[in-house]
Amino acid sequence: MSSWTFGDHLPSKSRETVPGRAGLPAIGQAFGSYRILGILGEGAHGVVYRAVDSANRNVAVKVLKEQMNESRRARFKREGE
């Protein structure tokens, strides 16, 4: 049986910036208890960052681009469940 570690499926290289996205975390910046390492992807409502947590574990952190109305807030909550 092979072992699996969270993050093994994440791309080893990530983009450094999201062009034209002022106000979003910068690479290398602390964001809460996470340190941002790169950008994994971007959708209509947010950016998914490759990061490490305070225990040095690889994580993905989604940051929304703009204020959320009630329907967007509900959708974001469902995505996290």
N, C-alpha and C positions, 0 to 999 in steps of 0.2 A: 504494500500500500504506500503510495507516495504522499508526502505531506504537502499542504497547500498553505500559503501565507497570503493574507489580504494584501492586495497591491500587486501581486504577481501578474494580474491581468491588465494592469494599467500600463499605458505606453511608457517606455523608458525615457523618451524625450517628450517634452511639452513645450508649447509656445511660451514666449517670454512676456508678451503683452497682448492686450485687446485694444486694437487701434480705436481711438476716439471714445474711450470709455472712462472719462474722468470720474473720480470718486470711488472707483473700484480698487480693491487691494492691489498693491504692487508686488512683484516677485521679490522674495526675501523679507517682506514686511510681516510683522506679527498681526494676526487677525483673531482677536479673542485669545484662546489657548492654542491656536494653530500658527505654524510658520508656513507661509505660502511659498511653494517651490516652482510652480509653473501652471499653465492653463491646459486643461484636458479637453475642454469643449465649450461651446457657447450655443445657447438657444435663444428663442425669442424673448424670454423673460429673465434669463440669468446666465451666469458664467460658472462653470465647474472647474475648480482649482485642484491641483495636486498639492498636498500639504503633509506636514507631520504634526502630530499632536504633542502634548507635553511629555508623554511617555515614549516619544520618538517612533511612533507607529505611523505607517503610511495611511492617509485618509483622503477622501474626496470631499471637498467643501463647496456647496452651491451657494452663490451669493446673487440675490436678485438685483436687477439693474435699476428698478424704479419702485416707487411707492406701490403698495398693494391695496386693491380694493377688496371687498369681502369675498368675491368669487375667486380671485387670484390667491388670497390667503388660504381659502379652503382647498384649492387645488394643490398648493405648495405643501400643506399639511398632509394631504392624502399621499403625495409622492414620497414623503418621509416615513410613512407607516409600513 
